[in-house]
Amino acid sequence: MIRAGGMLVMAVAKGQIQSDNSYQYTCGNCKGIGHFMDSKTGEYEDCTHCYNLDYDKLLEAFRLARGERYYAILKAILSLKGKAIADSAIVRRNANANIKLTIADLLHLLMEFNFPRNRFKPLVEWLEETRTLPIGVYNRIHDSRFKIADGLKQLGYEA
C-alpha cells in the first residue's frame, strides 16, 4: 500500500517480459504468497489479485474485474500462460506459411486459453507486446467494428 493524496491505495506490482516471451510477476497485494489469513477465523483465503495462481479462479475473476484488480489478475494470468499463448500464436502463424495471424487464429487462441470473450483486447495486446503481432493490430480490428461474438459463431463456437 502507498499513500496518494491522503488515501492508502494498493500499487500494482510491475511484471517483466522475458526474452522467451514468458512473464515474470509477483503480486503486489500479497507479495507472492497467494493468500491471507482471516484474523477472525484463522482460515486462509486466496488473494483476490492473484488467487494463489489458480488459473481457473483467475479466469473467473478476470471476467468482471476492473481497475487495478483487473491489471493484477491479467499479470497473474500472463505469468502462468503468457509464454504458452505466444508460443501457440507462433505455431499458428507458421502454419499459415509464416505470413501472419488471422482474426480466426486470434479467436481460436481466445478459446484455447479459455479467455473470457470480453477479454479479446488484452490477449491481442499481449501478442503485440511480445512482438508476435505487429503493434496496432488490435486497434485495426477495433476500428473495423469486428464483432467477436459473430466471429466465434462463424468458427462454430457457442455464443
N, C-alpha and C positions, 0 to 999 in steps of 0.2 A: 504494500500500500504506500502511496505517496500523497503528500498534501498538495492540493491545487486549489487556489482561490478559497482557502479556508475549509475545504472539504477533503476528506480522505477518499481517494479513488484507487482502484486496482490498476497497476500498469501491466499491460500485456507484454509478456517476455518476447524478445525477438528470437526468431529462428534463423537458420543459415542453410542455404542450399550448398550441398557438397558437389564436387566435380562429377560424381557418378549419378547425379540427379536425385540423391536421397536428401532428406530434410532433417536437420538436427534441431530439436526444440525441447526446452524444459518449461513446463507450465509455470507461469508467474504467480498463479493463485496458490498452489500447494507446494511449489518449489520442486516438483517432480515426484513427490511422494505418492500422489494419486488419490489420497483420501484424507479425511479429517475425523477426529474423534468427537462425537457429540458429548459435550460436557455434562449433560443431564443423565444420559443413559449409559455412557461409556462405550457405545456402539460406534463402529467405524462407518462413515458414509463416504461415498465416492465424491471426489472433487467435481463440481458442476462445470468446470472448464476443461478437464481432460478425461474424466470418467475412468481414471486408472488405465487409460489407453485401451479400453474395451471398444473395439471398432463398431459393434452393433449399437451400443449405447451412444457412442459419439454420433453415428449417423442419425439416430432418432432425435437427439438433441439438436443436431445441425439443421433439421427441417424448419424449426421455428426460432432458432437463436438469432439475436440481434446485437448490434454494438460490439463492445469489447469481448463479450462471451462468444459471439459468432467467430471473431478472429482467433480467439484462443482455441475453439473447437476445430476450426479449419486447420490451424497449425498442428494440432494433435493428430488429425486425420492424415495430413501430409507427412508427418513424421513416421506414421505407420505404413502408408500406401503411396506416398509421393513417387518413390523410385519405381514401384510396380506400375503405376499409372503411366509414367513417362516411358518406361520400357515397353509396355503394351502398345502405346501410341507409335513408338518406333517400329515395332513389328508390323503394325497395320500399315504404316507408311511404306515400309519395304515391300509389303505385299502388293502395294499399288505402284510397283516399279520405281520405288523411291522418289516419286514425284511430289505428292502432297497428301495430307489427310483430308478426307471429305467430311461434310457435315454428318453423313451417315456413320462414318468412323467415330466421330466425336460422340454421337448419340449412343453407339454401341459401347463406348468407354463409360459413359454415364451409367448405363445399365450394368455393365460388367462389374463395376465397383460399387454398385447399389447406391449411388449418389441420389439424394432426393432430386426430383425433376426440377424443382425450383432453384437448384444449385448448379445449373449448367455453367453459369458465368465463372465461378471460381475454378471449375475443372479446366475450362479453356484457358483461363488466365494462368493457371499453374503450368500448362503446356507452353504457353508463351514465355513464362518466366524461365523455364528450363531450356528454352530455345528449340523445343521440339516443334513448335509452331512459330511462324513469324509474328512479331508484335503487331497488334491491331486486328487480328482475326476476329476476336470476339466483337469488337466494335463494328466490323463489316457485317457480321451475322446479325447483330442487333439492328443496325441501320436498314437491313433488308426486310425487317419486320418478320423474320422467320419465326414460326410458332413451333416451339419444342414439342408440344403435345401432338401436333399434326405430323411432325417428322417421325416421332415414336410410333404413331399409329400406322404410318406408311411402312415402317420397318417390321410391323407385326407385334409391337409391344402394346400391352393394355394401357389405355389412357387413364 
